[in-house]
Amino acid sequence: MRFDLITIFPEFFTGPKDHGIVRRARESGVVDVHIQDLREFTKDKHRTVDDRPFGGGEGMVLKPEPLFEAVEKLLGHSVGDSRGRVRPSGKTAILLMSAAGKRFQQEAARRYAQLERIIFVCGRYEGVDERVAEYLATEEISIGEFVLSGGELPAMLVMDAVTRLLPGALGNEASTQNESFSEAAGQEAKAEATRGNPNSLRLDYPHYTRPAEYRGWRVPEVLLGGNHAEVAKWRRATALEKTRRNRPDLC
């Protein structure tokens, strides 16, 4: 999988890409990460990437020209114009990170993990010229109902979520199978729905490790008894209870 990150702050990614799963995936060749400085595609001596919005209003808006040209350089071909668009291959996604986009969820991470390449367009300032969202990006993505200063953090979050789903990225491939929002968790919750529980998705069950007692708080006895059927039953019940407590919107 190749990730391209288009940003006006290329140094932002120096830390995040050099730690944890993303670092290991890079070192093992599972992913290839490239950072593109948007200012390289400006034409003036001030390397201007933004301008005032038409119609007035507060803030500045990222201009379309450098963004289109940056993506075209990475793709190796033009994306076309009003007379005809040239879309990327079906194995490539161009994601505009934006508070106005569709909410990113685990299903999207699984879908992106089937691709060969993702190009992230990291917005800044008041926003990005709408022509980027409409004619350049294949999707406009938000990570939640809040506003950040730019798209760099959201891009990194999506990249991490996708990377850990790629074969070879984790030491134990089973680690992703029963996590919160995982496909397996969703399938089990649907099974619960057929038994009268309306959940269509659930969070992960609680986890415990040694010591068995810490400051007077003990690990649930069922986890210490070795009865796998009872453990599975406990995990299912506590996962549903935790979902009702922390994410009632999923119930």
Secondary structure, 3 states (H helix, E strand, C coil): CEEEEEECCHHHHCCHHHCHHHHHHHHCCCCEEEEEEHHHHCCCCCCCCEECCCCCCCCCEECHHHHHHHHHHHHCCCCEECCEECCCCCCEEEEEEEEEEEECCHHHHHHHCCCCEEEEEECECCEECHHHHHHHCCEEEECCCCCCCECHHHHHHHHHHHHCCCCCCCCCHHHHCCCCCCHHHHHHHHHHHHCCCCCCCCCCCCCCCCCCEECCEECCHHHHCCCHHHHHHHHHHHHHHHHHHHCHHHC
